[in-house]
């Protein structure tokens, strides 16, 4: 299935998302210089690499994960030092505070920073000397972090890798030396996190990609996902948890929060597992149970859909004054099993810049800069609002593409799996693998059941698609 040309620019206009920066902001980005050059340690000796989707230019992170002498892990994680390139109070700074984060569309992104900075001077491109914030973590053989250091450094990435390439290199026994221990580290940290109550969902991600056939510009597919994605994510989660702990102990910063799953959500998952005949062994947390499921089983898709209810209520908390004394469950992120802060994607998320500055100041025994203190209270609202905009852009893009792809397919039948059965609250929902469609469906059987469905509605003007089980 392929879709003809779709005007995503009109979608941006409808959402009021402006892509252009002011001339002053663009000029400041193009002329950006390292404000902290004199205080930076030269660590271009470190053999670092980046791992990102193919074609990415806004490279926030470069990593090195090797075995420690005692069998644990030594992790170096260099993060683009955006605060060094953006003058507080400047036109560029004010514009990024308005945007909050990069918003992605199938035909391109609306960036948080002008591309001269996000894809140029600030990006950790290979073979370029770049200002960075370098996190160094000592991780025990069981996955526990034993210590962390953070400082401003000058770094140089050796290679730009992608996830599929990492997996191919692993299979061919030619994994880059900088990530020789990444697979073992990723598996170790995941097990450690699950034992602490973390939850990892594995729901299908729909991806809109270009098609080369004339007049058929777009197609929907399952987003490629490899173990390397998961291993790389564990490095980011490690550093985010370190940052969260540093800020929490100091009583200042920006935490990413998620309340514990409600009793109702856990019981819903237990009932769904029992209904589908899937054993939930005694002593397993919801996250550990979900991790035992067979990846390709139709029932797994249904249980992951129910499990998504465990992750409701994510937010941001600016730590200051009374908020620092809130109960642990109000400050922690239940999905990762502890305190957590976003610090690893400052080219794409505004809050990371400020949380990073707090970590740098606290670990150096210095005062948190005034320009950070002044903005911290407004960041929860800014980031929550930009999260909503980014999620809406993604959902509207997918809805429109699904409707266009299926617009001439009304009455056609597809093989599907029921993700969610009728529960009296929301209509049943099915998943079709090719083209990658998630949509409501009349008369759907029980969750986890393979079935045949027929296209009932496909209207790009709404946009809307719906199916009927046959």
N, C-alpha and C positions, 0 to 999 in steps of 0.2 A: 504494500500500500504506500502510495506517495501523494503528497499534497502539492498543488500548484503554488505559485508565489503567494506569500502572505505578507500583508503590510503590518509588520510589527512596529514600525514607526508610528502608525496610527494608534496602536495600543499604548505606546508611550505617551502620545499626545493626550489620549483619553484619560490616562492616569496622572497627567500633569507632571511628568518626569522630564525635566530639562537636562539635556546632555551637555550643553555648552557651558564653559566657564567664562568668567569675565576676563577681559584682556589683561587686567592687573594680576589676577590669580594665575593665569597661564604664564605670564612673564616671570612671576615669582617662582613657579615650578621649574621653568626652563633655566633660571639662574640660581637654583638652589645650591648652597654650599654647606659643608659639614660644620655646624655650629660648635661641635665638641671635638674638633680634630686634635686639639692640643692634649686632650685628656684620654686619648684612645690608645689602646695597646695593640701593637701589630701582631696579629695572629694569622697572617697569610700563610704561615707554615702548616696550618691545619689542613688536612685533605678532606674537604667538604664537598658534598654533592647535593643537588636539588632533585626532588621527585615530585612531578606535577603532571597533569594531563597534557597530552601532546599539543603543542602550539601555544601553551601558556607563556605569557611574557611578564606578568606581574608576580614575580617569584619572591615570596615573603620569607621562606625558610631554606636553610641549607644545613645538612646534618652529617654527623659522623657517629657511628655506633660500633664499638669494638668490645671485645672481651677484656675484662680487668684481670689482673694477675690471680685473684682469688676465685675466679669463675663467674663473678658478677659482670656488670657492664659499665663502660664509661661512655657517656653520651655527651656530645657537643652539639648544640643547637643554636645556629646563628639566625637571628631574626632581623629583618630590615629595620634600620634605625630611622624611622620616619620623623620622630621628634627632632632629630638633628637637622632635618632638611626643611622643616616648616616653622617659620617664625611665629611664636604666639601672638595673637592679636592681629596678624596680617590678613589681607584679603583672602589669601589661600586658606589660612586657618579658619576663618569665619565661614567660608564656603563649605569646607569639609564638615564643620559642625552642623551645618544645615542639612547636608546629605546623609551623614551617618554611616553609610556603607555603599559598596559597589552593588549595583543592581544588574542582574544578568538577564539577557534576552537571547533567543536563538540566533539572531543576526548580529550580536555584539553586546557589549556591556555599557552601562552608564557608570563610569568609574568614580570612586571616592576622590581621587586626585587626578589632575591632568596627566595624560599618558607620558609626558616628558619626565615626570617623576615616578609614576607607578610602574612604567614599563622601561624606564631609562635609569636615571640617576639613583633611584631608590631600590631598584630590582636587583636581586642577587644573581645576575646573569653570569654564565660561565666565563672564566678567565678575566674577570673585571674586579678591581680592588673596590670594595664597597664598605661603607660604615654599617656596623651591625651591633646589636646587643647580643652578646654571647652568653648562653646558659651552659653551664657544665654540671652534669648530674652524675653522682656515684650511686649505682643501683645494685643491690645485693642479688645473689643468685636466686632468691625467692621472689624478686620483683619489688621489694621494699626500697624506697629511695633513702639512702643513708646521709646524703648531704648534697647541697646545691650552691653554686656560685654564679653570680651574674655581673657582667661588666661591659663597658663599651669597648669595642674592638674593631680593627680593620681586618676584613676577611677576603678570601678569594675562592669562589666555587670552582671545582675542577671539571664538573660535567653536569649537564642537564639531562636527567633520566626521566622516564615515564614508567607507569606501573606495569604495563605489559612487558616492557623491555626488562624491568627488574626480574620479573618471573621467568622470562626467557633466559636471562643470564644465570639465574639460580639453577634452572634445569640443565644448563650447559656447564655448570661448575665454573663460571667466570664472573661471579658477583664482584662488583667494584669493592676494592679493599676498604673504602670508607664506610660501607654498610655490610661488612662481612658478618657481623653479629645481629643485624636487624631482624631476620626471621626468628631467631631464638629469643631475642629481646621482646619482639611483638607478642609471641605466644606466652612468654613468661608474664609480661605485664597484664595481658588480657586475663589470664588465670587469676592473677593477684587481684585485679579489679572485680571480677565476678565473685570471688570469695568475700569481698567487702560489700556486696549487694549491688554492684553496678548492673546496668541493663544495656544490652546491645541488640538493637532491632535490625533486622535484615529484610526490610520491605523492598519491593522492586522500585527502582528509580526510572521514571520515564525520561527519555532524552530526545530532544528534537534536533536532528542533524541535517545538513544540506545533502541534496541529491544532485547528481551531475546531469540527469536527463533533462533536456530542454522542456520548459513548461511544467516540470514537476520538481519544484525547488526543495521541498522538505519531506522528511519521513520520520516516523516515530519508531524508536527501538528501546530495548532495555539498555540502560547505562552499563558499560563494562565495569565489572567489579572483580578485583583479584585479592588474594591474601596480602599482597604488598600494600594495597590501600589500607587495610586494617592495621598492618604493622606500622606503617608511617603515621597513622592516626594515633597510635599508642605513644609515640614520641611526643606529639603535640599535647596529648592528654597529660602525660607526665609533667611537662613544663607548666601547663595550665594549673595543675594541682599544686605544684611548688609555688607558683605565683599566688594562688589563692591562700595558701597557708601563710606566706610572708605578709600579705595584706591583712589577713584576719588577725594575726598576732600583733600587728602594729596598729590595728583599729582604724585604718584608712585605706581606701582603694575602691575598686569596682568589681564585685563578685558576680558570677553567673550562677543563678540559683534554680533549683527544682525541688518542690516539696516531695516528701515521701509519697509513694503510691497509696491511694486510698484503699481501705479494706475492701470496698466494693469492686475496685479495679482488679485486685488480686483474686477475689472470689470469682469474678467473671472469667478470668483466665483459667482458674482451676475447673470451673464448670465446663468451659469450652474444651479443655483437654480431656476431661472425663467423657464428654459427649462424643468426641472424635476417637476415643479409645487409646489415647496417648498417655503412657505412664508418667506420673510426676513423682519421682522417688522421694522418700522421706528425707528431710533435711536440706533439700535444694531451695535456694532463693528463686524468685521469679526469673532473675537474669540467668542463673545457672541452669534452670529448667529450659529456658528458650535456647540456650547454647547447646543443649543436647539434641535438638531437633535435626532431622535429616534435611539438608539444604534443599533438595529437589522434590520433597514430598508435597503434594497439594495441601495436605493438612497443615504443613508448616506455614504456608502463606496465610491461612485463616488464623492460626494462633498468633503469628506476628501482628496481624491486623488488630486482634483483640489486645495484644500486648502493648500496642501503641497508647492505650489508655493509661498505662503506667507512667507515661512521660508528660502528663498534662500539667500546665502551670509554670512553665519556665519563665524566668524573669531576670532582672538585674537589681543589684542592691549596692547603693553607694554607702560605703562604710564611713561613718562619722558620728560622733556623739552617741546618742541613744541606740542607733542601729547596730553599733558594735557589740551591744550587750544582748541582742536578740538571741533566742534559743538556737541551738546548733542547727536544728532542722529548718530554720528560716534562713540560715546563712549558707548551708551546704547545697550541693547539687546531687540529688539522689541517683541520677542517671550514671554518674561516674563514681559514686560511693565516697564523697568527701567534699572538702572545700575546693573551689575551682574558679579560675578567672581566665578570660580571653586575653592572651598576649601574643599569640603566634601569627596573626594575620593583619598587621597594622596598615599594609597597603590597601586592604579591602574593608577593614572595620575600624571605625573611629575609636571606640573604647579601648582597643588594644594599646594605642599610643599612650594613653593616660595610665592604664594599669601597669604598663612597663615602667613608666617613670617613677611610680610609687615603689615598685620592686627595686629599682636601681638605687633610689634614695635610702630606703630602709636598710638594705643590705650594706650600704656604705656608711651607715650611721649619720646620714645627712638629713636636713629638713626637706620634706617634699616641696617642690617648687610652688610658688604662689599661683602661677598660671595653671597648674594642675588642680590645686585645691579649689580654685574658683569655678572650675568647670565640672568637677566630679559630681556635684549634686544634680546637675541637669542631664547627666549621661543616661540614667535609667530610662527616662522618657524618650530621649533622642534615639537610643538603641532599640527600644521596644517598637517605636514608631517606624524606624527604618527596617526592622525585621518584618513588620507587617507589610510594608511596601514591597520588599523583596519576595516574600511568600506570595503575595497577590500577583506580582509580575510573572512568577513561575507558573502559578495555577492558571491564570488567564491565557498565557501563551500555550499551555498544554491543552486547555479546553478548546481554544480556537483551532489549533492544529488537528486535534481529534475530529472536530466537526467537519473541517475541510477535507481531511483524509477520507472520511466515511460519507461525504455528501452525495456521492454517486453509488453508494453501496447499500442503500435501504433495501431490506429484504434478504441481504446476504447472511449466511450463517458462518459462525466461527467456533472453534474449540475454545473453551474458557474454564476457569476455576473460580468457584465462589469464594471471595475474600471475606465477605460478611453476609450472614443470613438475615432474614427478617427478625428484628428484635423489638418492634413496636416503637422504636425511637428514630431510626433512620432506615431508608429503603435498602434492600439487599444490594450488594456491590460485587461485580465480577472483574476478573483480570484476564486479558487476552495477551498472549506473549508476542504475537506478530500479526499486525502492528501492535505496539505496546499501548494498550488501552486499559484504563480503569474507569468503570462507569456503572451507573445504577442499572438494575435489571429486574423486570417484573417476573414473578413466578419462579424465582431462583430457588433451587433446593438448598439443603443445609450447607453451612459454611464448610469449606474444605472439599466439596464435591466437584469433580470434573463434570462438565456439562456442555451442551451445544446451545448457543445463543444466536438470536437473529436481530439484526439492526432494525430498530423501530423508528428512531429519530436521529437525524444528523443535520442540524441547522446551524450554519456558520454565523447567521445574523444574531443568534441569541448570546453566545454559542452554546449548543447543547447536543449531547448524544445520549441515547438510551437503548436498551436491549430488552428482549423477551426470551426467557428460557423455553426451548422447544424439545 
